Amino acid sequence: MFRRRIIEKRTYDKEKLKPVLKCSICNGEQVAGFKNRQTGKFEEVMFIRDTKDLAQFLEMYELSSVEKEY
């Protein structure tokens, strides 16, 4: 029997922060997090290894999509 892992819902300041997926051109690494709209500072939340990790990030913050930055 498989048990689905319960994902804790989290919130963020939608006016100050923008959800972003930072992607490396060289090695393909992806990191999900939030970019401050005023300062441009990126705050890392989790490393994305595959589509399951990305789906978990989207579900955790109740997002439908996330913008990629290189």
Distance bins in CASP14 RR format, pairs under 12 A and 6 or more apart:
PFRMAT RR
TARGET T0000
AUTHOR 0000-0000-0000
RMODE 2
METHOD distances of the structure
MODEL  1
4 52 0 0 0 0 0 1 0 0 0 0 0
4 56 0 0 0 0 0 1 0 0 0 0 0
4 59 0 0 0 0 0 1 0 0 0 0 0
5 52 0 0 0 0 0 1 0 0 0 0 0
5 55 0 0 0 0 0 1 0 0 0 0 0
5 56 0 0 0 0 1 0 0 0 0 0 0
5 59 0 0 0 0 0 1 0 0 0 0 0
5 60 0 0 0 0 0 1 0 0 0 0 0
6 56 0 0 0 0 0 1 0 0 0 0 0
6 59 0 0 0 0 0 1 0 0 0 0 0
6 60 0 0 0 0 0 1 0 0 0 0 0
7 46 0 0 0 0 0 1 0 0 0 0 0
7 52 0 0 0 0 0 1 0 0 0 0 0
7 53 0 0 0 0 0 1 0 0 0 0 0
7 55 0 0 0 0 1 0 0 0 0 0 0
7 56 1 0 0 1 0 0 0 0 0 0 0
7 57 0 0 0 0 1 0 0 0 0 0 0
7 58 0 0 0 0 1 0 0 0 0 0 0
7 59 1 0 1 0 0 0 0 0 0 0 0
7 60 1 0 1 0 0 0 0 0 0 0 0
7 61 0 0 0 0 1 0 0 0 0 0 0
7 62 0 0 0 0 0 1 0 0 0 0 0
8 56 0 0 0 0 0 1 0 0 0 0 0
8 59 0 0 0 0 1 0 0 0 0 0 0
8 60 1 0 0 1 0 0 0 0 0 0 0
8 61 0 0 0 0 0 1 0 0 0 0 0
8 62 0 0 0 0 0 1 0 0 0 0 0
9 56 0 0 0 0 0 1 0 0 0 0 0
9 58 0 0 0 0 0 1 0 0 0 0 0
9 59 0 0 0 0 1 0 0 0 0 0 0
9 60 1 0 0 1 0 0 0 0 0 0 0
9 61 1 0 0 1 0 0 0 0 0 0 0
9 62 1 0 0 1 0 0 0 0 0 0 0
9 63 0 0 0 0 0 1 0 0 0 0 0
10 17 0 0 0 0 0 1 0 0 0 0 0
10 19 0 0 0 0 0 1 0 0 0 0 0
10 32 0 0 0 0 0 1 0 0 0 0 0
10 33 0 0 0 0 0 1 0 0 0 0 0
10 34 0 0 0 0 0 1 0 0 0 0 0
10 45 0 0 0 0 1 0 0 0 0 0 0
10 46 0 0 0 0 0 1 0 0 0 0 0
10 56 0 0 0 0 0 1 0 0 0 0 0
10 57 0 0 0 0 1 0 0 0 0 0 0
10 58 0 0 0 0 0 1 0 0 0 0 0
10 59 0 0 0 0 0 1 0 0 0 0 0
10 60 1 0 1 0 0 0 0 0 0 0 0
10 61 1 0 1 0 0 0 0 0 0 0 0
10 62 0 0 0 0 1 0 0 0 0 0 0
10 63 0 0 0 0 0 1 0 0 0 0 0
11 17 0 0 0 0 0 1 0 0 0 0 0
11 19 0 0 0 0 0 1 0 0 0 0 0
11 34 0 0 0 0 0 1 0 0 0 0 0
11 60 0 0 0 0 1 0 0 0 0 0 0
11 61 1 0 0 1 0 0 0 0 0 0 0
11 62 0 0 0 0 1 0 0 0 0 0 0
11 63 0 0 0 0 0 1 0 0 0 0 0
12 18 0 0 0 0 1 0 0 0 0 0 0
12 19 1 0 0 1 0 0 0 0 0 0 0
12 20 0 0 0 0 0 1 0 0 0 0 0
12 32 0 0 0 0 0 1 0 0 0 0 0
12 33 0 0 0 0 1 0 0 0 0 0 0
12 34 1 0 1 0 0 0 0 0 0 0 0
12 35 0 0 0 0 0 1 0 0 0 0 0
12 36 0 0 0 0 0 1 0 0 0 0 0
12 37 0 0 0 0 0 1 0 0 0 0 0
12 43 0 0 0 0 1 0 0 0 0 0 0
12 45 0 0 0 0 1 0 0 0 0 0 0
12 57 0 0 0 0 0 1 0 0 0 0 0
12 60 0 0 0 0 0 1 0 0 0 0 0
12 61 1 0 0 1 0 0 0 0 0 0 0
12 62 0 0 0 0 1 0 0 0 0 0 0
12 63 0 0 0 0 1 0 0 0 0 0 0
12 66 0 0 0 0 0 1 0 0 0 0 0
13 19 0 0 0 0 0 1 0 0 0 0 0
13 34 0 0 0 0 1 0 0 0 0 0 0
13 35 0 0 0 0 0 1 0 0 0 0 0
13 36 0 0 0 0 1 0 0 0 0 0 0
13 37 0 0 0 0 1 0 0 0 0 0 0
13 38 0 0 0 0 0 1 0 0 0 0 0
13 43 0 0 0 0 0 1 0 0 0 0 0
13 61 0 0 0 0 0 1 0 0 0 0 0
14 34 0 0 0 0 1 0 0 0 0 0 0
14 37 0 0 0 0 1 0 0 0 0 0 0
14 61 0 0 0 0 1 0 0 0 0 0 0
14 62 0 0 0 0 0 1 0 0 0 0 0
14 63 0 0 0 0 0 1 0 0 0 0 0
15 34 0 0 0 0 0 1 0 0 0 0 0
15 36 0 0 0 0 0 1 0 0 0 0 0
15 37 1 0 0 1 0 0 0 0 0 0 0
15 38 0 0 0 0 0 1 0 0 0 0 0
16 34 0 0 0 0 1 0 0 0 0 0 0
16 35 0 0 0 0 1 0 0 0 0 0 0
16 36 1 0 0 1 0 0 0 0 0 0 0
16 37 1 0 1 0 0 0 0 0 0 0 0
16 38 1 0 0 1 0 0 0 0 0 0 0
16 39 0 0 0 0 1 0 0 0 0 0 0
16 40 0 0 0 0 0 1 0 0 0 0 0
16 41 0 0 0 0 0 1 0 0 0 0 0
16 43 0 0 0 0 0 1 0 0 0 0 0
17 33 0 0 0 0 1 0 0 0 0 0 0
17 34 1 0 1 0 0 0 0 0 0 0 0
17 35 1 0 0 1 0 0 0 0 0 0 0
17 36 1 0 0 1 0 0 0 0 0 0 0
17 37 1 0 0 1 0 0 0 0 0 0 0
17 38 0 0 0 0 1 0 0 0 0 0 0
17 39 0 0 0 0 0 1 0 0 0 0 0
17 40 0 0 0 0 1 0 0 0 0 0 0
17 41 0 0 0 0 1 0 0 0 0 0 0
17 42 0 0 0 0 0 1 0 0 0 0 0
17 43 1 0 0 1 0 0 0 0 0 0 0
17 45 0 0 0 0 0 1 0 0 0 0 0
17 61 0 0 0 0 0 1 0 0 0 0 0
17 63 0 0 0 0 0 1 0 0 0 0 0
17 66 0 0 0 0 0 1 0 0 0 0 0
18 33 0 0 0 0 1 0 0 0 0 0 0
18 34 1 0 0 1 0 0 0 0 0 0 0
18 35 1 0 1 0 0 0 0 0 0 0 0
18 36 0 0 0 0 1 0 0 0 0 0 0
18 37 1 0 1 0 0 0 0 0 0 0 0
18 38 0 0 0 0 0 1 0 0 0 0 0
18 39 0 0 0 0 0 1 0 0 0 0 0
18 40 0 0 0 0 1 0 0 0 0 0 0
18 41 0 0 0 0 0 1 0 0 0 0 0
18 42 0 0 0 0 1 0 0 0 0 0 0
18 43 0 0 0 0 0 1 0 0 0 0 0
18 61 0 0 0 0 0 1 0 0 0 0 0
18 63 0 0 0 0 0 1 0 0 0 0 0
18 66 0 0 0 0 1 0 0 0 0 0 0
18 67 1 0 0 1 0 0 0 0 0 0 0
18 69 0 0 0 0 1 0 0 0 0 0 0
19 31 0 0 0 0 0 1 0 0 0 0 0
19 32 1 0 0 1 0 0 0 0 0 0 0
19 33 1 0 0 1 0 0 0 0 0 0 0
19 34 1 0 1 0 0 0 0 0 0 0 0
19 35 0 0 0 0 1 0 0 0 0 0 0
19 36 0 0 0 0 0 1 0 0 0 0 0
19 37 0 0 0 0 0 1 0 0 0 0 0
19 42 0 0 0 0 0 1 0 0 0 0 0
19 43 0 0 0 0 0 1 0 0 0 0 0
19 45 0 0 0 0 1 0 0 0 0 0 0
19 46 0 0 0 0 0 1 0 0 0 0 0
19 54 0 0 0 0 0 1 0 0 0 0 0
19 57 0 0 0 0 1 0 0 0 0 0 0
19 58 0 0 0 0 1 0 0 0 0 0 0
19 60 0 0 0 0 0 1 0 0 0 0 0
19 61 1 0 0 1 0 0 0 0 0 0 0
19 62 0 0 0 0 0 1 0 0 0 0 0
19 63 1 0 1 0 0 0 0 0 0 0 0
19 64 0 0 0 0 0 1 0 0 0 0 0
19 65 0 0 0 0 1 0 0 0 0 0 0
19 66 1 0 1 0 0 0 0 0 0 0 0
19 67 1 0 0 1 0 0 0 0 0 0 0
19 68 0 0 0 0 0 1 0 0 0 0 0
19 69 0 0 0 0 0 1 0 0 0 0 0
20 30 0 0 0 0 0 1 0 0 0 0 0
20 31 0 0 0 0 1 0 0 0 0 0 0
20 32 1 0 0 1 0 0 0 0 0 0 0
20 33 1 0 1 0 0 0 0 0 0 0 0
20 34 1 0 0 1 0 0 0 0 0 0 0
20 35 1 0 1 0 0 0 0 0 0 0 0
20 36 0 0 0 0 0 1 0 0 0 0 0
20 37 0 0 0 0 0 1 0 0 0 0 0
20 40 0 0 0 0 1 0 0 0 0 0 0
20 41 0 0 0 0 0 1 0 0 0 0 0
20 42 1 0 0 1 0 0 0 0 0 0 0
20 43 0 0 0 0 1 0 0 0 0 0 0
20 44 0 0 0 0 0 1 0 0 0 0 0
20 45 0 0 0 0 1 0 0 0 0 0 0
20 48 0 0 0 0 0 1 0 0 0 0 0
20 57 0 0 0 0 0 1 0 0 0 0 0
20 61 0 0 0 0 0 1 0 0 0 0 0
20 63 0 0 0 0 0 1 0 0 0 0 0
20 65 0 0 0 0 0 1 0 0 0 0 0
20 66 1 0 0 1 0 0 0 0 0 0 0
20 67 1 0 1 0 0 0 0 0 0 0 0
20 68 1 0 0 1 0 0 0 0 0 0 0
20 69 1 0 1 0 0 0 0 0 0 0 0
20 70 0 0 0 0 0 1 0 0 0 0 0
21 28 0 0 0 0 0 1 0 0 0 0 0
21 29 0 0 0 0 0 1 0 0 0 0 0
21 30 1 0 1 0 0 0 0 0 0 0 0
21 31 1 0 0 1 0 0 0 0 0 0 0
21 32 1 0 1 0 0 0 0 0 0 0 0
21 33 1 0 0 1 0 0 0 0 0 0 0
21 34 0 0 0 0 0 1 0 0 0 0 0
21 35 0 0 0 0 0 1 0 0 0 0 0
21 42 0 0 0 0 0 1 0 0 0 0 0
21 44 0 0 0 0 0 1 0 0 0 0 0
21 45 0 0 0 0 0 1 0 0 0 0 0
21 46 0 0 0 0 0 1 0 0 0 0 0
21 47 0 0 0 0 0 1 0 0 0 0 0
21 48 1 0 0 1 0 0 0 0 0 0 0
21 53 0 0 0 0 0 1 0 0 0 0 0
21 54 1 0 0 1 0 0 0 0 0 0 0
21 57 0 0 0 0 1 0 0 0 0 0 0
21 58 0 0 0 0 0 1 0 0 0 0 0
21 63 0 0 0 0 0 1 0 0 0 0 0
21 65 0 0 0 0 1 0 0 0 0 0 0
21 66 1 0 1 0 0 0 0 0 0 0 0
21 67 1 0 0 1 0 0 0 0 0 0 0
21 68 1 0 1 0 0 0 0 0 0 0 0
21 69 1 0 0 1 0 0 0 0 0 0 0
21 70 0 0 0 0 1 0 0 0 0 0 0
22 28 0 0 0 0 0 1 0 0 0 0 0
22 29 0 0 0 0 1 0 0 0 0 0 0
22 30 1 0 0 1 0 0 0 0 0 0 0
22 31 1 0 1 0 0 0 0 0 0 0 0
22 32 1 0 0 1 0 0 0 0 0 0 0
22 33 1 0 0 1 0 0 0 0 0 0 0
22 34 0 0 0 0 0 1 0 0 0 0 0
22 35 0 0 0 0 1 0 0 0 0 0 0
22 40 0 0 0 0 0 1 0 0 0 0 0
22 42 1 0 0 1 0 0 0 0 0 0 0
22 43 0 0 0 0 0 1 0 0 0 0 0
22 44 1 0 0 1 0 0 0 0 0 0 0
22 45 0 0 0 0 0 1 0 0 0 0 0
22 46 0 0 0 0 0 1 0 0 0 0 0
22 47 0 0 0 0 0 1 0 0 0 0 0
22 48 0 0 0 0 1 0 0 0 0 0 0
22 66 0 0 0 0 0 1 0 0 0 0 0
22 67 0 0 0 0 0 1 0 0 0 0 0
22 68 0 0 0 0 1 0 0 0 0 0 0
22 69 1 0 1 0 0 0 0 0 0 0 0
22 70 1 0 0 1 0 0 0 0 0 0 0
23 29 1 0 0 1 0 0 0 0 0 0 0
23 30 1 0 1 0 0 0 0 0 0 0 0
23 31 0 0 0 0 1 0 0 0 0 0 0
23 32 0 0 0 0 0 1 0 0 0 0 0
23 33 0 0 0 0 0 1 0 0 0 0 0
23 47 0 0 0 0 0 1 0 0 0 0 0
23 48 0 0 0 0 1 0 0 0 0 0 0
23 54 0 0 0 0 0 1 0 0 0 0 0
23 66 0 0 0 0 0 1 0 0 0 0 0
23 67 0 0 0 0 0 1 0 0 0 0 0
23 68 1 0 1 0 0 0 0 0 0 0 0
23 69 1 0 0 1 0 0 0 0 0 0 0
23 70 1 0 1 0 0 0 0 0 0 0 0
24 30 1 0 0 1 0 0 0 0 0 0 0
24 31 0 0 0 0 1 0 0 0 0 0 0
24 47 0 0 0 0 0 1 0 0 0 0 0
24 48 0 0 0 0 0 1 0 0 0 0 0
24 68 0 0 0 0 0 1 0 0 0 0 0
24 69 0 0 0 0 0 1 0 0 0 0 0
24 70 1 0 0 1 0 0 0 0 0 0 0
25 68 0 0 0 0 0 1 0 0 0 0 0
25 69 0 0 0 0 0 1 0 0 0 0 0
25 70 1 0 1 0 0 0 0 0 0 0 0
26 70 0 0 0 0 0 1 0 0 0 0 0
28 47 0 0 0 0 0 1 0 0 0 0 0
28 48 0 0 0 0 1 0 0 0 0 0 0
28 49 0 0 0 0 0 1 0 0 0 0 0
28 68 0 0 0 0 0 1 0 0 0 0 0
28 70 0 0 0 0 1 0 0 0 0 0 0
29 44 0 0 0 0 0 1 0 0 0 0 0
29 47 1 0 0 1 0 0 0 0 0 0 0
29 48 0 0 0 0 1 0 0 0 0 0 0
29 49 0 0 0 0 1 0 0 0 0 0 0
29 53 0 0 0 0 0 1 0 0 0 0 0
29 70 0 0 0 0 0 1 0 0 0 0 0
30 44 0 0 0 0 0 1 0 0 0 0 0
30 45 0 0 0 0 0 1 0 0 0 0 0
30 46 0 0 0 0 1 0 0 0 0 0 0
30 47 1 0 0 1 0 0 0 0 0 0 0
30 48 1 1 0 0 0 0 0 0 0 0 0
30 49 0 0 0 0 1 0 0 0 0 0 0
30 50 0 0 0 0 1 0 0 0 0 0 0
30 51 0 0 0 0 0 1 0 0 0 0 0
30 53 0 0 0 0 1 0 0 0 0 0 0
30 54 1 0 0 1 0 0 0 0 0 0 0
30 57 0 0 0 0 1 0 0 0 0 0 0
30 66 0 0 0 0 0 1 0 0 0 0 0
30 68 0 0 0 0 1 0 0 0 0 0 0
30 69 0 0 0 0 0 1 0 0 0 0 0
30 70 0 0 0 0 0 1 0 0 0 0 0
31 42 0 0 0 0 1 0 0 0 0 0 0
31 43 0 0 0 0 0 1 0 0 0 0 0
31 44 1 0 1 0 0 0 0 0 0 0 0
31 45 1 0 0 1 0 0 0 0 0 0 0
31 46 1 0 0 1 0 0 0 0 0 0 0
31 47 1 0 1 0 0 0 0 0 0 0 0
31 48 1 0 0 1 0 0 0 0 0 0 0
31 49 0 0 0 0 0 1 0 0 0 0 0
31 53 0 0 0 0 0 1 0 0 0 0 0
31 54 0 0 0 0 0 1 0 0 0 0 0
31 57 0 0 0 0 0 1 0 0 0 0 0
31 66 0 0 0 0 0 1 0 0 0 0 0
31 68 0 0 0 0 0 1 0 0 0 0 0
31 69 0 0 0 0 0 1 0 0 0 0 0
31 70 0 0 0 0 0 1 0 0 0 0 0
32 42 0 0 0 0 0 1 0 0 0 0 0
32 43 0 0 0 0 0 1 0 0 0 0 0
32 44 1 0 0 1 0 0 0 0 0 0 0
32 45 1 0 1 0 0 0 0 0 0 0 0
32 46 1 0 1 0 0 0 0 0 0 0 0
32 47 1 0 0 1 0 0 0 0 0 0 0
32 48 1 0 1 0 0 0 0 0 0 0 0
32 49 0 0 0 0 0 1 0 0 0 0 0
32 53 1 0 0 1 0 0 0 0 0 0 0
32 54 1 0 0 1 0 0 0 0 0 0 0
32 55 0 0 0 0 0 1 0 0 0 0 0
32 56 0 0 0 0 1 0 0 0 0 0 0
32 57 1 0 1 0 0 0 0 0 0 0 0
32 58 0 0 0 0 1 0 0 0 0 0 0
32 59 0 0 0 0 0 1 0 0 0 0 0
32 60 0 0 0 0 1 0 0 0 0 0 0
32 61 0 0 0 0 1 0 0 0 0 0 0
32 63 0 0 0 0 1 0 0 0 0 0 0
32 65 0 0 0 0 0 1 0 0 0 0 0
32 66 1 0 0 1 0 0 0 0 0 0 0
32 67 0 0 0 0 0 1 0 0 0 0 0
32 68 0 0 0 0 0 1 0 0 0 0 0
32 69 0 0 0 0 0 1 0 0 0 0 0
33 41 0 0 0 0 0 1 0 0 0 0 0
33 42 1 0 0 1 0 0 0 0 0 0 0
33 43 1 0 0 1 0 0 0 0 0 0 0
33 44 1 0 1 0 0 0 0 0 0 0 0
33 45 1 0 1 0 0 0 0 0 0 0 0
33 46 1 0 0 1 0 0 0 0 0 0 0
33 47 0 0 0 0 0 1 0 0 0 0 0
33 48 0 0 0 0 1 0 0 0 0 0 0
33 54 0 0 0 0 0 1 0 0 0 0 0
33 57 1 0 0 1 0 0 0 0 0 0 0
33 58 0 0 0 0 0 1 0 0 0 0 0
33 60 0 0 0 0 0 1 0 0 0 0 0
33 61 0 0 0 0 1 0 0 0 0 0 0
33 63 0 0 0 0 0 1 0 0 0 0 0
33 66 0 0 0 0 1 0 0 0 0 0 0
33 67 0 0 0 0 0 1 0 0 0 0 0
33 68 0 0 0 0 0 1 0 0 0 0 0
33 69 0 0 0 0 0 1 0 0 0 0 0
34 40 0 0 0 0 0 1 0 0 0 0 0
34 41 0 0 0 0 1 0 0 0 0 0 0
34 42 1 0 0 1 0 0 0 0 0 0 0
34 43 1 0 1 0 0 0 0 0 0 0 0
34 44 0 0 0 0 1 0 0 0 0 0 0
34 45 1 0 0 1 0 0 0 0 0 0 0
34 46 0 0 0 0 0 1 0 0 0 0 0
34 57 0 0 0 0 0 1 0 0 0 0 0
34 61 0 0 0 0 1 0 0 0 0 0 0
34 63 0 0 0 0 0 1 0 0 0 0 0
34 66 0 0 0 0 1 0 0 0 0 0 0
34 67 0 0 0 0 0 1 0 0 0 0 0
34 69 0 0 0 0 0 1 0 0 0 0 0
35 41 1 0 0 1 0 0 0 0 0 0 0
35 42 1 0 1 0 0 0 0 0 0 0 0
35 43 1 0 0 1 0 0 0 0 0 0 0
35 44 0 0 0 0 0 1 0 0 0 0 0
35 45 0 0 0 0 0 1 0 0 0 0 0
35 66 0 0 0 0 0 1 0 0 0 0 0
35 67 0 0 0 0 1 0 0 0 0 0 0
35 68 0 0 0 0 0 1 0 0 0 0 0
35 69 1 0 0 1 0 0 0 0 0 0 0
36 42 1 0 0 1 0 0 0 0 0 0 0
36 43 1 0 0 1 0 0 0 0 0 0 0
40 69 0 0 0 0 0 1 0 0 0 0 0
42 69 0 0 0 0 1 0 0 0 0 0 0
44 57 0 0 0 0 0 1 0 0 0 0 0
45 53 0 0 0 0 0 1 0 0 0 0 0
45 54 0 0 0 0 0 1 0 0 0 0 0
45 56 0 0 0 0 0 1 0 0 0 0 0
45 57 1 0 0 1 0 0 0 0 0 0 0
45 58 0 0 0 0 0 1 0 0 0 0 0
45 60 0 0 0 0 1 0 0 0 0 0 0
45 61 0 0 0 0 1 0 0 0 0 0 0
45 63 0 0 0 0 0 1 0 0 0 0 0
45 66 0 0 0 0 0 1 0 0 0 0 0
46 52 0 0 0 0 0 1 0 0 0 0 0
46 53 1 0 0 1 0 0 0 0 0 0 0
46 54 0 0 0 0 1 0 0 0 0 0 0
46 55 0 0 0 0 0 1 0 0 0 0 0
46 56 1 0 0 1 0 0 0 0 0 0 0
46 57 1 0 1 0 0 0 0 0 0 0 0
46 58 0 0 0 0 0 1 0 0 0 0 0
46 60 0 0 0 0 1 0 0 0 0 0 0
46 61 0 0 0 0 0 1 0 0 0 0 0
46 66 0 0 0 0 0 1 0 0 0 0 0
47 53 1 0 0 1 0 0 0 0 0 0 0
47 54 0 0 0 0 0 1 0 0 0 0 0
47 56 0 0 0 0 0 1 0 0 0 0 0
47 57 0 0 0 0 1 0 0 0 0 0 0
48 54 1 0 1 0 0 0 0 0 0 0 0
48 55 0 0 0 0 1 0 0 0 0 0 0
48 56 0 0 0 0 1 0 0 0 0 0 0
48 57 1 0 0 1 0 0 0 0 0 0 0
48 58 0 0 0 0 0 1 0 0 0 0 0
48 66 0 0 0 0 1 0 0 0 0 0 0
48 68 0 0 0 0 0 1 0 0 0 0 0
49 55 0 0 0 0 0 1 0 0 0 0 0
49 56 0 0 0 0 0 1 0 0 0 0 0
49 57 0 0 0 0 0 1 0 0 0 0 0
50 56 0 0 0 0 0 1 0 0 0 0 0
50 57 0 0 0 0 0 1 0 0 0 0 0
51 57 0 0 0 0 0 1 0 0 0 0 0
51 58 0 0 0 0 0 1 0 0 0 0 0
52 58 0 0 0 0 0 1 0 0 0 0 0
52 59 0 0 0 0 0 1 0 0 0 0 0
53 59 0 0 0 0 0 1 0 0 0 0 0
53 60 0 0 0 0 0 1 0 0 0 0 0
53 66 0 0 0 0 0 1 0 0 0 0 0
54 60 0 0 0 0 0 1 0 0 0 0 0
54 61 0 0 0 0 0 1 0 0 0 0 0
54 63 0 0 0 0 0 1 0 0 0 0 0
54 65 0 0 0 0 0 1 0 0 0 0 0
54 66 1 0 0 1 0 0 0 0 0 0 0
54 68 0 0 0 0 0 1 0 0 0 0 0
55 61 0 0 0 0 0 1 0 0 0 0 0
55 63 0 0 0 0 0 1 0 0 0 0 0
55 64 0 0 0 0 0 1 0 0 0 0 0
55 65 0 0 0 0 0 1 0 0 0 0 0
55 66 0 0 0 0 0 1 0 0 0 0 0
56 63 0 0 0 0 0 1 0 0 0 0 0
57 63 1 0 0 1 0 0 0 0 0 0 0
57 64 0 0 0 0 0 1 0 0 0 0 0
57 65 0 0 0 0 0 1 0 0 0 0 0
57 66 1 0 0 1 0 0 0 0 0 0 0
58 64 1 0 0 1 0 0 0 0 0 0 0
58 65 1 0 0 1 0 0 0 0 0 0 0
58 66 1 0 0 1 0 0 0 0 0 0 0
59 66 0 0 0 0 0 1 0 0 0 0 0
60 66 0 0 0 0 0 1 0 0 0 0 0
END
